[in-house]
Amino acid sequence: MIELVVYGEPVPAARPRFNRSGHAYDPLKSRAYKQYVSLEASKQYHGDLIGRKPLVVHIAIYRPIQTSVSNIEHARRAQNVHRPIVKPDTSNYVKLIEDALTGVIWEDDNCIVDLTASKYYSDDPRIEVTVTETGAKRPNNLKEPHY
């Protein structure tokens, strides 16, 4: 099992921009955060690139609690009574993280066969990524799908 923690305010993937010749590129903020996640992951993971193995990935996104909320609301958010249901979408965070970990943890993110992601508030903004191979024991809070 691989566990990564990247501290700092999470940044979602932004829509690609296009230059005058029509070439697509990532906006600066997304590109910088993607590089930061890759760098932090490479500091924490020293194993071989994972390829051709089905992976289970869980991503926990901890957004900062806004300073403009009341003390009561701050406590609710800190205790996960209130969770973020505002933009950016969870999927935008996930895509950036998948791309950032390509070439650091896995050869290609197409090896991810099971993916869960959760958004929370925290006074300590960060992302936490857990990677396991399928066949490893699933976390207790995840149920096996029924077909």
N, C-alpha and C positions, 0 to 999 in steps of 0.2 A: 504494500500500500504506500502511496505517495501522498503526503500532506504538505501543502504550500500555504503560506500566509503572506499577503502583499499589503502592507500598510499604506494608508493614504486614501484620499477620497476617490472612490471608483468613478471611472469615466466610461460612458457607453460608446459603442461604435457609432460614428456619425455617417451620414450618407456620403458616398464618394463625391468628390468635386472633379470637374473636368477643366483641363487647360484649353488654350485656344486651338491646339491641334487635335483635341478630342481625347487626349490621354487621361485616364482616370487616376486619381490619387486620393489618399486619406487626408482629411483636414489635419492641421498641425496638432491640435489637442489630442485627437484620437491616436495619431501616429506616435506622439511622445509618450502617451500612457501605455500603448502597446509595447514600445521599446522598454519602458520601465518594468512592466510585468515580465517580459522576457528576461531582462537582466536579473531581477529579483528571483525568478524561478531558477535560473542557471546558478545562482549562488546557493540555493537550497537543495537542488537536485543534481547529483553527480553521477547518476547511472547512465546506462546506454539509452539511446532513443528507442522507444517502444514502437515496433512495427509489426503488422500482421497478427496482432492479438486483440481480441475484442475487449474494450474497456468500459467500465462504469465510472462516470464522472459526476460528482456533486459540487456545485458552486454555490457558496453563500456570499451574498453581497450585503455589506453593512454600510448603509448611507449615513451621512452625518445628520444629527438631529438639529433642526433649524433653531437658531437662537431667538426667533420671534415668537415661539410658542410659549404658553403659560407653563408654570412649574408643574401643574397637574398633568398637562398634556405631555410635557417632557418625560415625566415619570412613566406614563402609559407607553410611550414609544420606547423608552429604555428597557421596559419589562416585556416588550413584544405584545402588549395588549393591542396597540395600534400598529399596523404594519404599513409600509409604503404602497399605496395604490395609485401613485401619480407617475407621470413620465419622468425619466425615460423607462421604456419597457424593459422587462427582465431579459428578453431575447437580445436586445441591443448590447447589454453587458456581456452576455454569454458569447456572442459572436466575436467580440474583441478578445475575450480571454482565450477562446479556442484558437484563434489566429495567433495570439501572442505565444502560446505554448507549443505551437507547431514548430518543429525543429529544435525544441528544448526538451520536451517530455516525450512527445510522439512524433513520428514521421509525418503523419497526416491525420487531421481530425476526423477522417472518415472511419477510423477504427473505433470511434465512440458509438457504442450500441445502446447504451442506457445513460440518459442524462437527466439530472434534476437540478433545479436552480431555485433559490429562495432569496427574497429581498427582506432586509431588516433595517431598523434604525439602530444607531449606536453612537455613543460619545467617542468611540475609537473606530473611525471609518477604516474599512479594509475589505479585501476579498479573501475567502478561504476556499481552496480547491482540494478535493480529495479524489484520487484516482486509484482504482483497483481493477484487476483483471476479472472478467466474468468467471464464475466458478468459485471466486472468493466469497466468503460469507457476506450477505447483504446487511446493511445497517438495519437495526430493529425497527426504525420508523418507516422503512420502505417495504411494501408488500409485493409479493411475487405476482405478476400478472396472470390472470385466468383467461384462457382462450377457449 
